[in-house]
Amino acid sequence: MSRIVLLNPMLHPSGQELLAARAEIEIVPAESPPRRLAQALGSADGLIVRLPARITKDLIAAAPRLRVIGTAGAGVDNIDIAAATAAGIPVVNNAGIGPNPVAEHAVGLMLALARRIVMGDRRLRRKGWACRERLLGADLGTELSGKTVGVVGFGFIGRRVAGICTAAFGARVLGYDPFLEDGVFTAAGVERRRDLHDLLRDADFVTVHTPLTEGTRHVIGVGELAVMKPTAYLINCARGGVVDPGALSNALRDGRIAGAGIDVFDPEPPNDPDPLYAFENVIVTPHIAGLSHETNRRLSLSAAEQVLQVLADERPPRLVNPEVWDRRRRG
């Protein structure tokens, strides 16, 4: 019987139940000492990792029997893909399984910022009904209806955000993603922008949905924030590293943008207190955008099924490094 190690419990018990019916499983907390992690991985055939756990080159080297690495979600920036590929280990993720909760969370942050929902809640609790007059005399916020939304990264989640904003608010949607064909944007009814700064200049809301790679780290930095409208909002439900946190704090402090909705941080967990916590025009959530009862179950089952497929020598549908599988077949 194969042995599968889970670094942190799965998002939903259904995945663990499926694994337990066909393999021996061990759950190891990601914060365990390195010696404990190495001991668990030493006899592991499969591994499923859930943030904040990270799979480094050293951990991969400590797992001589390892035949597959799975992630609990879609992102794989917490796994050393190059090291896994060099070791001949397939890596599987769950891309496209759960775009809805992230997209809904991003749009929810837009609404909460534009309509002063969180600000009104905070002030009412602290100051009572008298706060209403002060809010009426201040900036009452704006509407999403008819606004321009810029989507940076036009994968499954970005397309879902575009669909919601177009259908629900009649928004004009701009899209930026240098890796896609024109037809993807045309099919979604979205205006493609080939230059990121062109998108940023025109957007009232900018929402980021790119994976974190060396090419996308700090894709929103000093120069990008400088060309945004002072009335525009930035939303990040992707990965903390795609936005330069220092540049964002400075832009908010200087009033160069109107506010931000942030679900992800760099590092995670963030420094306590994170500088963004001090801004009333910033809404923060603890990396929960991709989680829901429905999606957690789908993600867990997808992760379990794919790991079991690889262990059964069957090609899984979502290989991150397919060259490993192709090399294995030729060998």
C-alpha angles and dihedrals in degrees: 000000000000120000119224124190121206115204095209122352118290120262092252131022092234091076093051091047091053091050094046091054091060107023145024110263133196124190114213122183110240091229092061116126114273091250091056092049092049090049092052094046094047092081100027122124093182136023132197116191129198125188135296084034115098129201110214133185089259093054091049090051089053091058108069094166096047113130103168141016120203130187126216093229139016101279120087101180088112091062125073095234093180092055092047091049092048089052092050094245118144115227119207130191136177103246113170095015098104116021096132102073094045092048093046091047091051092050089045090056090050091053094044092052097042095046096040091237098150093038091052091048093051095047095045091052093047103037107019128226092325088078089073094076091050091050090048089052093048133055106314093195130238142270129255091217110112095357127134116252120195115206114199108198114025104208126122094304097042091051091049091051089050091051094051094047093047097045100038102036107019087239124172106237126205120192133202124188120133093198100062135082121249091248092068091062094040092052090052094049091242129140109239118223116196093190116061093210091056089058093046093051093056103037126101089191124027116196120186122213106161125127115247111258134144087267095053100040107123090356083155104054141134095306094046095048089048093062096048119103115263086234094053129106129217122215123191120185094144115076129321093237095064089072123056101236095202092050091048093050091049093048091051093046092051094045093242091138130027099236147305143240112212127185098161134053142193109251108023121239088037125231111277112268098018112208091238091065090072096064118090090201091060125084115200130191128181102251094286101128094105096048128096135136091255098044095042089060093048093047093048094049092046092051093047095045094050095048090050090048092055091047088052089051093250121135110249121220099239110048115167093194105030091169088075092057093045091050090049091051092051090048 
